[in-house]
Amino acid sequence: MEDLFLIVDCETDSLNPFYGQPLSFSAKVIRGREVVDEISLKCRVESSRLPSPKALYVNGFSRHDLSHAMPLRDMMMALHKFIQKHQPITICAYNAKFDFNFAFSHYYQSLVTPDIYQWKTENRVICGLEILKSIFVFRPDLKYIHIPFTLFDAPSFKLEHVCRENGFHFNFHDATEDVNALHEVLELMKAESPAIVSQAIKCSNKSYVKSLISDNPFFCVAFGSGEDLSARVLTPMAFDSTGNNILCCDISAVDPSKVAGISSWEIYLQSKKISIDSWIIRVPINQGKVFFGPEALDLSGYNLSKCNLEELKRRSVAAKRNLHFKEACKDAFAFYSDMFSDSISDNAIEKSMFRGFLDYREKQFIKQFNELPWQDRWAFAENNSDLKTDNRVIRLAKKTILEYDHLLAPKQTQKDYINYCNNRLFNINAADTLPWNNICSALKELDELKENYPNEISRIKEIESYFDERMAVIY
């Protein structure tokens, strides 16, 4: 009997999983071509957020649904229960990192479950995009699936391009339609290379990947995109503090024994640039990439006469013995920490899950909070004796109640929250560098849409009317 897969997709109000939100989720459980179960969900925009007009233009979300669909929390709870019903299972999304980030962020922000990483703790997550790239790189003679190319002769892996190249036509950027499209592509990938799909499932386990890396002189991975996509032959030089990212040397491109005097800053600059010419590569091990041992070289068309297997092994040993190179790679991670540091973001409640895992008291609070009738939840959050009033979970509980039904909160708190949302979203003097969408960024995007898509003015006007409606409430 074929394995079960849960295919999932979301459409969102922006690209930011913390300050933005999902607008729809669709998922279906499949066994081969059989659909075992499915769900399709939409939610309204929370009052503390403004969507990106460009995102709305792409996903076609209606003005009515933006204001009147179910609450975000109800959608996330329904998704959680749907996955829980079928777990443990292999979850497949086309750009899995994107969908997973929106799911776990809003499991957390809406206090849906203490197990905010449900997709990975109880299940396995594979990325259709990374599998397809691996098939393209490690199986050059394709029989079942056709990869489209751009005018510049670079492979295109956009889901809509791949589907059209293979004769499938869907209404793309609709969550349900994208799930149906990925179902078709997944079946083609399983036919083309069941071994690579199977390897992707194994690589969803971080411990497996770390063992594969440590047990071999080097490993192989498809890396890059477009004309920069290629099979990389890598030896690990340093892990970051989380153990989720590795800086690697591409030993097919350079002899590490001849690397001398390179600084951590130079390593950072090169690893940040994703180019076919880069020989220092930063590889995430928990974002759906498919890892292979040395045996993958036989499949990739790699020219061993250029650098044979014994030479690759020698270079791997040389890299690990180059202590200055290893130390410089380790130090280079500090620059990544600085790059992702942001005084506004780091202190925001939306990203407070990164301050540490939920402790026992916080987990117990979430469980008890979800067992109570809605009319009793504000008092429970207000009078809880186990957590301080400024605890992140208490703050999120109150925000969740206000977004679900503001009438459940005290009148003064309702007024304070409205003022908070208005200042956050509609302050025309706000800085241009805010990490969330506000009215200034929305108006700028609307102007760009009108300039770039004059023939779609009716759709753009519909989007604009939503923002007019939101602004009218202030005055």
Contacts in CASP RR format, 6 or more apart in sequence:
PFRMAT RR
TARGET T0000
AUTHOR 0000-0000-0000
METHOD contacts of the structure
MODEL  1
MEDLFLIVDCETDSLNPFYGQPLSFSAKVIRGREVVDEISLKCRVESSRL
PSPKALYVNGFSRHDLSHAMPLRDMMMALHKFIQKHQPITICAYNAKFDF
NFAFSHYYQSLVTPDIYQWKTENRVICGLEILKSIFVFRPDLKYIHIPFT
LFDAPSFKLEHVCRENGFHFNFHDATEDVNALHEVLELMKAESPAIVSQA
IKCSNKSYVKSLISDNPFFCVAFGSGEDLSARVLTPMAFDSTGNNILCCD
ISAVDPSKVAGISSWEIYLQSKKISIDSWIIRVPINQGKVFFGPEALDLS
GYNLSKCNLEELKRRSVAAKRNLHFKEACKDAFAFYSDMFSDSISDNAIE
KSMFRGFLDYREKQFIKQFNELPWQDRWAFAENNSDLKTDNRVIRLAKKT
ILEYDHLLAPKQTQKDYINYCNNRLFNINAADTLPWNNICSALKELDELK
ENYPNEISRIKEIESYFDERMAVIY
1 31 0 8 1.000
2 31 0 8 1.000
2 32 0 8 1.000
3 31 0 8 1.000
3 90 0 8 1.000
4 29 0 8 1.000
4 30 0 8 1.000
4 31 0 8 1.000
4 36 0 8 1.000
4 86 0 8 1.000
4 89 0 8 1.000
4 90 0 8 1.000
5 29 0 8 1.000
5 30 0 8 1.000
5 31 0 8 1.000
5 32 0 8 1.000
5 89 0 8 1.000
5 90 0 8 1.000
5 91 0 8 1.000
5 92 0 8 1.000
5 186 0 8 1.000
6 27 0 8 1.000
6 28 0 8 1.000
6 29 0 8 1.000
6 30 0 8 1.000
6 83 0 8 1.000
6 86 0 8 1.000
6 89 0 8 1.000
6 90 0 8 1.000
6 91 0 8 1.000
6 92 0 8 1.000
6 123 0 8 1.000
7 27 0 8 1.000
7 28 0 8 1.000
7 29 0 8 1.000
7 30 0 8 1.000
7 91 0 8 1.000
7 92 0 8 1.000
7 93 0 8 1.000
7 179 0 8 1.000
7 182 0 8 1.000
7 183 0 8 1.000
7 186 0 8 1.000
8 25 0 8 1.000
8 26 0 8 1.000
8 27 0 8 1.000
8 91 0 8 1.000
8 92 0 8 1.000
8 93 0 8 1.000
8 99 0 8 1.000
8 179 0 8 1.000
9 25 0 8 1.000
9 26 0 8 1.000
9 27 0 8 1.000
9 93 0 8 1.000
9 94 0 8 1.000
9 99 0 8 1.000
9 175 0 8 1.000
9 176 0 8 1.000
9 178 0 8 1.000
9 179 0 8 1.000
9 182 0 8 1.000
10 22 0 8 1.000
10 23 0 8 1.000
10 24 0 8 1.000
10 25 0 8 1.000
10 26 0 8 1.000
10 98 0 8 1.000
10 99 0 8 1.000
10 102 0 8 1.000
10 103 0 8 1.000
10 175 0 8 1.000
11 22 0 8 1.000
11 23 0 8 1.000
11 24 0 8 1.000
11 59 0 8 1.000
11 61 0 8 1.000
11 173 0 8 1.000
11 174 0 8 1.000
11 175 0 8 1.000
12 20 0 8 1.000
12 21 0 8 1.000
12 22 0 8 1.000
12 23 0 8 1.000
12 55 0 8 1.000
12 59 0 8 1.000
12 102 0 8 1.000
13 20 0 8 1.000
13 21 0 8 1.000
13 22 0 8 1.000
13 23 0 8 1.000
13 45 0 8 1.000
13 49 0 8 1.000
13 50 0 8 1.000
13 51 0 8 1.000
13 52 0 8 1.000
13 55 0 8 1.000
13 56 0 8 1.000
13 437 0 8 1.000
14 20 0 8 1.000
14 51 0 8 1.000
14 52 0 8 1.000
14 55 0 8 1.000
14 437 0 8 1.000
15 52 0 8 1.000
15 55 0 8 1.000
16 435 0 8 1.000
16 436 0 8 1.000
17 98 0 8 1.000
17 101 0 8 1.000
17 102 0 8 1.000
17 105 0 8 1.000
17 106 0 8 1.000
18 105 0 8 1.000
18 345 0 8 1.000
18 348 0 8 1.000
18 350 0 8 1.000
18 351 0 8 1.000
18 435 0 8 1.000
19 49 0 8 1.000
19 348 0 8 1.000
19 350 0 8 1.000
19 435 0 8 1.000
19 436 0 8 1.000
19 437 0 8 1.000
20 49 0 8 1.000
20 51 0 8 1.000
20 436 0 8 1.000
20 437 0 8 1.000
21 43 0 8 1.000
21 45 0 8 1.000
21 46 0 8 1.000
21 49 0 8 1.000
21 72 0 8 1.000
21 102 0 8 1.000
21 106 0 8 1.000
22 43 0 8 1.000
22 72 0 8 1.000
22 75 0 8 1.000
22 76 0 8 1.000
22 102 0 8 1.000
22 103 0 8 1.000
22 106 0 8 1.000
23 42 0 8 1.000
23 43 0 8 1.000
23 45 0 8 1.000
23 51 0 8 1.000
23 59 0 8 1.000
23 61 0 8 1.000
23 65 0 8 1.000
23 66 0 8 1.000
23 69 0 8 1.000
24 40 0 8 1.000
24 41 0 8 1.000
24 42 0 8 1.000
24 43 0 8 1.000
24 59 0 8 1.000
24 61 0 8 1.000
24 75 0 8 1.000
24 174 0 8 1.000
24 175 0 8 1.000
25 39 0 8 1.000
25 40 0 8 1.000
25 41 0 8 1.000
25 75 0 8 1.000
25 79 0 8 1.000
25 103 0 8 1.000
25 175 0 8 1.000
26 38 0 8 1.000
26 39 0 8 1.000
26 40 0 8 1.000
26 41 0 8 1.000
26 175 0 8 1.000
26 176 0 8 1.000
26 178 0 8 1.000
26 179 0 8 1.000
27 38 0 8 1.000
27 39 0 8 1.000
27 79 0 8 1.000
27 82 0 8 1.000
27 83 0 8 1.000
27 179 0 8 1.000
28 35 0 8 1.000
28 36 0 8 1.000
28 37 0 8 1.000
28 38 0 8 1.000
28 39 0 8 1.000
28 179 0 8 1.000
28 183 0 8 1.000
29 35 0 8 1.000
29 36 0 8 1.000
29 37 0 8 1.000
29 38 0 8 1.000
29 86 0 8 1.000
29 89 0 8 1.000
30 36 0 8 1.000
30 183 0 8 1.000
30 186 0 8 1.000
32 187 0 8 1.000
32 190 0 8 1.000
33 187 0 8 1.000
36 86 0 8 1.000
37 82 0 8 1.000
37 85 0 8 1.000
37 86 0 8 1.000
38 179 0 8 1.000
39 78 0 8 1.000
39 79 0 8 1.000
39 82 0 8 1.000
40 175 0 8 1.000
40 176 0 8 1.000
41 70 0 8 1.000
41 75 0 8 1.000
41 78 0 8 1.000
41 79 0 8 1.000
42 61 0 8 1.000
42 65 0 8 1.000
42 69 0 8 1.000
42 70 0 8 1.000
42 75 0 8 1.000
43 69 0 8 1.000
43 70 0 8 1.000
43 71 0 8 1.000
43 72 0 8 1.000
43 74 0 8 1.000
43 75 0 8 1.000
44 65 0 8 1.000
44 66 0 8 1.000
44 67 0 8 1.000
44 68 0 8 1.000
44 69 0 8 1.000
44 70 0 8 1.000
44 71 0 8 1.000
44 72 0 8 1.000
45 51 0 8 1.000
45 66 0 8 1.000
45 67 0 8 1.000
46 72 0 8 1.000
46 403 0 8 1.000
47 402 0 8 1.000
47 403 0 8 1.000
47 406 0 8 1.000
47 417 0 8 1.000
47 418 0 8 1.000
47 421 0 8 1.000
48 399 0 8 1.000
48 403 0 8 1.000
48 420 0 8 1.000
48 421 0 8 1.000
48 424 0 8 1.000
48 425 0 8 1.000
49 425 0 8 1.000
49 436 0 8 1.000
49 437 0 8 1.000
50 425 0 8 1.000
50 436 0 8 1.000
50 437 0 8 1.000
50 438 0 8 1.000
50 439 0 8 1.000
50 442 0 8 1.000
50 467 0 8 1.000
50 470 0 8 1.000
51 61 0 8 1.000
51 66 0 8 1.000
51 437 0 8 1.000
51 442 0 8 1.000
52 437 0 8 1.000
52 441 0 8 1.000
52 442 0 8 1.000
52 445 0 8 1.000
53 442 0 8 1.000
53 445 0 8 1.000
53 446 0 8 1.000
53 449 0 8 1.000
53 460 0 8 1.000
53 463 0 8 1.000
53 464 0 8 1.000
53 467 0 8 1.000
54 445 0 8 1.000
54 448 0 8 1.000
54 449 0 8 1.000
56 66 0 8 1.000
56 463 0 8 1.000
56 466 0 8 1.000
57 449 0 8 1.000
57 453 0 8 1.000
57 456 0 8 1.000
57 459 0 8 1.000
57 460 0 8 1.000
57 463 0 8 1.000
58 173 0 8 1.000
59 173 0 8 1.000
59 174 0 8 1.000
60 173 0 8 1.000
60 174 0 8 1.000
60 459 0 8 1.000
63 462 0 8 1.000
63 463 0 8 1.000
63 465 0 8 1.000
63 466 0 8 1.000
63 469 0 8 1.000
66 466 0 8 1.000
67 466 0 8 1.000
67 469 0 8 1.000
69 75 0 8 1.000
71 403 0 8 1.000
71 404 0 8 1.000
72 106 0 8 1.000
72 110 0 8 1.000
72 403 0 8 1.000
73 110 0 8 1.000
73 111 0 8 1.000
73 112 0 8 1.000
73 400 0 8 1.000
73 403 0 8 1.000
73 404 0 8 1.000
76 103 0 8 1.000
76 106 0 8 1.000
76 107 0 8 1.000
76 110 0 8 1.000
76 112 0 8 1.000
77 110 0 8 1.000
77 112 0 8 1.000
79 103 0 8 1.000
80 107 0 8 1.000
80 112 0 8 1.000
80 113 0 8 1.000
80 118 0 8 1.000
83 89 0 8 1.000
83 91 0 8 1.000
83 118 0 8 1.000
83 119 0 8 1.000
83 123 0 8 1.000
84 118 0 8 1.000
84 122 0 8 1.000
87 118 0 8 1.000
87 122 0 8 1.000
87 123 0 8 1.000
88 122 0 8 1.000
88 123 0 8 1.000
88 124 0 8 1.000
89 123 0 8 1.000
89 124 0 8 1.000
90 123 0 8 1.000
90 124 0 8 1.000
90 125 0 8 1.000
90 126 0 8 1.000
90 201 0 8 1.000
90 204 0 8 1.000
91 119 0 8 1.000
91 123 0 8 1.000
91 124 0 8 1.000
91 125 0 8 1.000
91 126 0 8 1.000
92 125 0 8 1.000
92 126 0 8 1.000
92 127 0 8 1.000
92 128 0 8 1.000
92 182 0 8 1.000
92 186 0 8 1.000
93 99 0 8 1.000
93 100 0 8 1.000
93 125 0 8 1.000
93 127 0 8 1.000
93 128 0 8 1.000
93 182 0 8 1.000
94 127 0 8 1.000
94 128 0 8 1.000
94 129 0 8 1.000
94 159 0 8 1.000
94 178 0 8 1.000
94 182 0 8 1.000
94 185 0 8 1.000
95 127 0 8 1.000
95 128 0 8 1.000
95 129 0 8 1.000
96 125 0 8 1.000
96 126 0 8 1.000
96 127 0 8 1.000
96 128 0 8 1.000
96 129 0 8 1.000
96 130 0 8 1.000
96 287 0 8 1.000
96 288 0 8 1.000
97 127 0 8 1.000
97 287 0 8 1.000
97 288 0 8 1.000
100 119 0 8 1.000
100 120 0 8 1.000
100 125 0 8 1.000
103 118 0 8 1.000
103 119 0 8 1.000
104 116 0 8 1.000
104 117 0 8 1.000
104 118 0 8 1.000
104 119 0 8 1.000
104 353 0 8 1.000
105 350 0 8 1.000
105 353 0 8 1.000
106 112 0 8 1.000
107 113 0 8 1.000
107 115 0 8 1.000
107 116 0 8 1.000
107 118 0 8 1.000
108 116 0 8 1.000
108 353 0 8 1.000
108 396 0 8 1.000
109 349 0 8 1.000
109 350 0 8 1.000
109 396 0 8 1.000
109 399 0 8 1.000
109 400 0 8 1.000
110 396 0 8 1.000
110 400 0 8 1.000
111 366 0 8 1.000
111 369 0 8 1.000
111 370 0 8 1.000
111 393 0 8 1.000
111 396 0 8 1.000
111 397 0 8 1.000
111 400 0 8 1.000
112 370 0 8 1.000
113 366 0 8 1.000
113 370 0 8 1.000
114 358 0 8 1.000
114 362 0 8 1.000
114 363 0 8 1.000
114 366 0 8 1.000
114 367 0 8 1.000
115 121 0 8 1.000
115 122 0 8 1.000
116 353 0 8 1.000
116 358 0 8 1.000
119 125 0 8 1.000
120 204 0 8 1.000
120 286 0 8 1.000
124 201 0 8 1.000
124 204 0 8 1.000
124 205 0 8 1.000
125 204 0 8 1.000
125 288 0 8 1.000
126 197 0 8 1.000
126 200 0 8 1.000
126 201 0 8 1.000
126 204 0 8 1.000
126 288 0 8 1.000
127 200 0 8 1.000
127 287 0 8 1.000
127 288 0 8 1.000
127 289 0 8 1.000
128 182 0 8 1.000
128 185 0 8 1.000
128 186 0 8 1.000
128 189 0 8 1.000
128 200 0 8 1.000
129 157 0 8 1.000
129 159 0 8 1.000
130 200 0 8 1.000
130 222 0 8 1.000
130 287 0 8 1.000
130 288 0 8 1.000
130 289 0 8 1.000
130 290 0 8 1.000
131 189 0 8 1.000
131 196 0 8 1.000
131 197 0 8 1.000
131 200 0 8 1.000
131 290 0 8 1.000
132 145 0 8 1.000
132 147 0 8 1.000
132 157 0 8 1.000
132 162 0 8 1.000
132 185 0 8 1.000
132 189 0 8 1.000
133 157 0 8 1.000
133 222 0 8 1.000
133 224 0 8 1.000
133 225 0 8 1.000
133 229 0 8 1.000
134 196 0 8 1.000
134 199 0 8 1.000
134 200 0 8 1.000
134 221 0 8 1.000
134 222 0 8 1.000
134 290 0 8 1.000
135 142 0 8 1.000
135 145 0 8 1.000
135 189 0 8 1.000
135 192 0 8 1.000
135 193 0 8 1.000
135 196 0 8 1.000
136 142 0 8 1.000
136 147 0 8 1.000
136 155 0 8 1.000
136 157 0 8 1.000
136 222 0 8 1.000
136 229 0 8 1.000
137 222 0 8 1.000
137 229 0 8 1.000
137 230 0 8 1.000
137 231 0 8 1.000
137 300 0 8 1.000
138 193 0 8 1.000
138 196 0 8 1.000
138 220 0 8 1.000
138 222 0 8 1.000
138 231 0 8 1.000
138 292 0 8 1.000
138 296 0 8 1.000
138 299 0 8 1.000
138 300 0 8 1.000
139 192 0 8 1.000
139 193 0 8 1.000
139 196 0 8 1.000
139 299 0 8 1.000
140 300 0 8 1.000
140 301 0 8 1.000
142 192 0 8 1.000
143 192 0 8 1.000
144 188 0 8 1.000
144 191 0 8 1.000
144 192 0 8 1.000
145 162 0 8 1.000
145 166 0 8 1.000
145 185 0 8 1.000
145 188 0 8 1.000
145 189 0 8 1.000
145 191 0 8 1.000
145 192 0 8 1.000
146 165 0 8 1.000
146 166 0 8 1.000
147 155 0 8 1.000
147 156 0 8 1.000
147 157 0 8 1.000
147 162 0 8 1.000
147 165 0 8 1.000
148 155 0 8 1.000
148 156 0 8 1.000
148 161 0 8 1.000
148 162 0 8 1.000
148 164 0 8 1.000
148 165 0 8 1.000
149 155 0 8 1.000
149 156 0 8 1.000
150 156 0 8 1.000
150 226 0 8 1.000
152 227 0 8 1.000
153 227 0 8 1.000
154 226 0 8 1.000
154 227 0 8 1.000
154 229 0 8 1.000
155 226 0 8 1.000
155 229 0 8 1.000
156 162 0 8 1.000
156 226 0 8 1.000
157 225 0 8 1.000
157 226 0 8 1.000
159 172 0 8 1.000
159 178 0 8 1.000
159 181 0 8 1.000
159 182 0 8 1.000
159 185 0 8 1.000
160 170 0 8 1.000
160 172 0 8 1.000
160 181 0 8 1.000
162 185 0 8 1.000
163 169 0 8 1.000
163 170 0 8 1.000
163 172 0 8 1.000
163 181 0 8 1.000
163 184 0 8 1.000
163 185 0 8 1.000
166 184 0 8 1.000
166 185 0 8 1.000
166 188 0 8 1.000
168 181 0 8 1.000
168 184 0 8 1.000
168 185 0 8 1.000
170 177 0 8 1.000
170 178 0 8 1.000
170 180 0 8 1.000
170 181 0 8 1.000
171 177 0 8 1.000
172 178 0 8 1.000
172 181 0 8 1.000
186 197 0 8 1.000
189 196 0 8 1.000
189 197 0 8 1.000
190 197 0 8 1.000
196 290 0 8 1.000
199 290 0 8 1.000
199 291 0 8 1.000
199 292 0 8 1.000
200 288 0 8 1.000
200 290 0 8 1.000
202 208 0 8 1.000
203 209 0 8 1.000
203 212 0 8 1.000
203 288 0 8 1.000
203 289 0 8 1.000
203 290 0 8 1.000
203 291 0 8 1.000
204 288 0 8 1.000
206 244 0 8 1.000
206 285 0 8 1.000
206 286 0 8 1.000
209 285 0 8 1.000
209 286 0 8 1.000
209 291 0 8 1.000
210 285 0 8 1.000
212 219 0 8 1.000
212 291 0 8 1.000
212 292 0 8 1.000
212 293 0 8 1.000
213 219 0 8 1.000
213 236 0 8 1.000
213 246 0 8 1.000
213 285 0 8 1.000
213 291 0 8 1.000
216 293 0 8 1.000
216 294 0 8 1.000
217 235 0 8 1.000
217 294 0 8 1.000
217 312 0 8 1.000
217 313 0 8 1.000
217 316 0 8 1.000
217 317 0 8 1.000
218 233 0 8 1.000
218 234 0 8 1.000
218 235 0 8 1.000
218 251 0 8 1.000
218 293 0 8 1.000
218 294 0 8 1.000
218 312 0 8 1.000
218 313 0 8 1.000
218 316 0 8 1.000
219 234 0 8 1.000
219 235 0 8 1.000
219 236 0 8 1.000
219 291 0 8 1.000
219 292 0 8 1.000
219 293 0 8 1.000
219 294 0 8 1.000
220 231 0 8 1.000
220 232 0 8 1.000
220 233 0 8 1.000
220 234 0 8 1.000
220 291 0 8 1.000
220 292 0 8 1.000
220 293 0 8 1.000
220 294 0 8 1.000
220 296 0 8 1.000
220 297 0 8 1.000
220 300 0 8 1.000
221 231 0 8 1.000
221 232 0 8 1.000
221 234 0 8 1.000
221 283 0 8 1.000
221 289 0 8 1.000
221 290 0 8 1.000
221 291 0 8 1.000
221 292 0 8 1.000
222 229 0 8 1.000
222 230 0 8 1.000
222 231 0 8 1.000
222 232 0 8 1.000
222 289 0 8 1.000
222 290 0 8 1.000
223 229 0 8 1.000
223 230 0 8 1.000
223 231 0 8 1.000
223 232 0 8 1.000
223 274 0 8 1.000
223 281 0 8 1.000
223 283 0 8 1.000
224 230 0 8 1.000
224 274 0 8 1.000
224 276 0 8 1.000
225 274 0 8 1.000
227 276 0 8 1.000
228 274 0 8 1.000
228 275 0 8 1.000
228 276 0 8 1.000
229 276 0 8 1.000
230 276 0 8 1.000
231 296 0 8 1.000
231 297 0 8 1.000
231 300 0 8 1.000
231 301 0 8 1.000
231 302 0 8 1.000
232 248 0 8 1.000
232 250 0 8 1.000
232 252 0 8 1.000
232 281 0 8 1.000
233 250 0 8 1.000
233 251 0 8 1.000
233 252 0 8 1.000
233 297 0 8 1.000
233 302 0 8 1.000
233 312 0 8 1.000
234 248 0 8 1.000
234 249 0 8 1.000
234 250 0 8 1.000
234 251 0 8 1.000
234 281 0 8 1.000
234 283 0 8 1.000
235 248 0 8 1.000
235 249 0 8 1.000
235 251 0 8 1.000
235 256 0 8 1.000
235 315 0 8 1.000
235 316 0 8 1.000
235 319 0 8 1.000
235 320 0 8 1.000
236 246 0 8 1.000
236 247 0 8 1.000
236 248 0 8 1.000
237 246 0 8 1.000
237 247 0 8 1.000
237 248 0 8 1.000
237 249 0 8 1.000
237 280 0 8 1.000
237 319 0 8 1.000
237 325 0 8 1.000
237 326 0 8 1.000
237 329 0 8 1.000
237 330 0 8 1.000
238 246 0 8 1.000
238 247 0 8 1.000
238 326 0 8 1.000
238 329 0 8 1.000
238 330 0 8 1.000
238 332 0 8 1.000
238 333 0 8 1.000
239 245 0 8 1.000
239 246 0 8 1.000
240 246 0 8 1.000
240 333 0 8 1.000
240 336 0 8 1.000
241 333 0 8 1.000
243 285 0 8 1.000
244 284 0 8 1.000
244 285 0 8 1.000
244 286 0 8 1.000
245 282 0 8 1.000
245 283 0 8 1.000
245 284 0 8 1.000
245 285 0 8 1.000
245 333 0 8 1.000
245 336 0 8 1.000
246 282 0 8 1.000
246 283 0 8 1.000
246 285 0 8 1.000
247 267 0 8 1.000
247 271 0 8 1.000
247 280 0 8 1.000
247 281 0 8 1.000
247 282 0 8 1.000
247 329 0 8 1.000
247 330 0 8 1.000
247 332 0 8 1.000
247 333 0 8 1.000
248 280 0 8 1.000
248 281 0 8 1.000
248 282 0 8 1.000
248 283 0 8 1.000
249 256 0 8 1.000
249 259 0 8 1.000
249 279 0 8 1.000
249 280 0 8 1.000
249 281 0 8 1.000
249 319 0 8 1.000
249 325 0 8 1.000
250 278 0 8 1.000
250 279 0 8 1.000
250 280 0 8 1.000
250 281 0 8 1.000
251 307 0 8 1.000
251 312 0 8 1.000
251 315 0 8 1.000
251 316 0 8 1.000
251 319 0 8 1.000
252 302 0 8 1.000
252 306 0 8 1.000
252 307 0 8 1.000
252 312 0 8 1.000
253 279 0 8 1.000
254 279 0 8 1.000
255 315 0 8 1.000
255 318 0 8 1.000
256 315 0 8 1.000
256 318 0 8 1.000
256 319 0 8 1.000
256 322 0 8 1.000
256 325 0 8 1.000
257 315 0 8 1.000
257 318 0 8 1.000
257 321 0 8 1.000
257 322 0 8 1.000
259 322 0 8 1.000
259 325 0 8 1.000
260 324 0 8 1.000
261 324 0 8 1.000
261 328 0 8 1.000
262 324 0 8 1.000
262 325 0 8 1.000
262 328 0 8 1.000
263 328 0 8 1.000
264 328 0 8 1.000
264 329 0 8 1.000
264 330 0 8 1.000
264 331 0 8 1.000
264 332 0 8 1.000
264 334 0 8 1.000
264 335 0 8 1.000
265 332 0 8 1.000
265 335 0 8 1.000
267 280 0 8 1.000
267 328 0 8 1.000
267 329 0 8 1.000
267 332 0 8 1.000
268 332 0 8 1.000
268 335 0 8 1.000
268 336 0 8 1.000
270 278 0 8 1.000
270 279 0 8 1.000
270 280 0 8 1.000
271 278 0 8 1.000
271 280 0 8 1.000
271 281 0 8 1.000
271 282 0 8 1.000
271 332 0 8 1.000
272 282 0 8 1.000
280 329 0 8 1.000
282 336 0 8 1.000
283 289 0 8 1.000
285 291 0 8 1.000
294 309 0 8 1.000
294 312 0 8 1.000
297 304 0 8 1.000
297 309 0 8 1.000
307 315 0 8 1.000
319 325 0 8 1.000
319 326 0 8 1.000
320 326 0 8 1.000
342 435 0 8 1.000
344 434 0 8 1.000
344 435 0 8 1.000
345 351 0 8 1.000
345 435 0 8 1.000
348 435 0 8 1.000
349 392 0 8 1.000
349 395 0 8 1.000
349 396 0 8 1.000
349 399 0 8 1.000
352 392 0 8 1.000
352 396 0 8 1.000
353 392 0 8 1.000
355 392 0 8 1.000
358 366 0 8 1.000
358 393 0 8 1.000
361 386 0 8 1.000
361 387 0 8 1.000
362 387 0 8 1.000
362 391 0 8 1.000
362 392 0 8 1.000
362 393 0 8 1.000
364 386 0 8 1.000
365 384 0 8 1.000
365 386 0 8 1.000
365 387 0 8 1.000
365 393 0 8 1.000
365 394 0 8 1.000
365 397 0 8 1.000
366 393 0 8 1.000
368 380 0 8 1.000
369 377 0 8 1.000
369 380 0 8 1.000
369 381 0 8 1.000
369 397 0 8 1.000
372 380 0 8 1.000
374 401 0 8 1.000
374 404 0 8 1.000
374 405 0 8 1.000
374 408 0 8 1.000
375 408 0 8 1.000
377 397 0 8 1.000
377 401 0 8 1.000
377 408 0 8 1.000
378 398 0 8 1.000
378 401 0 8 1.000
378 408 0 8 1.000
378 409 0 8 1.000
378 410 0 8 1.000
380 397 0 8 1.000
381 394 0 8 1.000
381 397 0 8 1.000
381 398 0 8 1.000
381 401 0 8 1.000
382 398 0 8 1.000
384 394 0 8 1.000
387 393 0 8 1.000
387 394 0 8 1.000
388 394 0 8 1.000
398 409 0 8 1.000
398 413 0 8 1.000
401 408 0 8 1.000
401 409 0 8 1.000
402 408 0 8 1.000
402 409 0 8 1.000
402 413 0 8 1.000
402 414 0 8 1.000
402 417 0 8 1.000
406 414 0 8 1.000
406 417 0 8 1.000
407 414 0 8 1.000
409 417 0 8 1.000
422 474 0 8 1.000
424 436 0 8 1.000
424 438 0 8 1.000
425 437 0 8 1.000
425 438 0 8 1.000
425 439 0 8 1.000
425 470 0 8 1.000
426 438 0 8 1.000
426 439 0 8 1.000
426 471 0 8 1.000
426 474 0 8 1.000
427 438 0 8 1.000
427 439 0 8 1.000
428 439 0 8 1.000
428 440 0 8 1.000
430 438 0 8 1.000
430 440 0 8 1.000
432 440 0 8 1.000
434 441 0 8 1.000
439 467 0 8 1.000
439 471 0 8 1.000
442 467 0 8 1.000
443 467 0 8 1.000
446 460 0 8 1.000
446 463 0 8 1.000
446 464 0 8 1.000
446 467 0 8 1.000
449 456 0 8 1.000
449 460 0 8 1.000
449 463 0 8 1.000
450 457 0 8 1.000
450 460 0 8 1.000
453 460 0 8 1.000
END
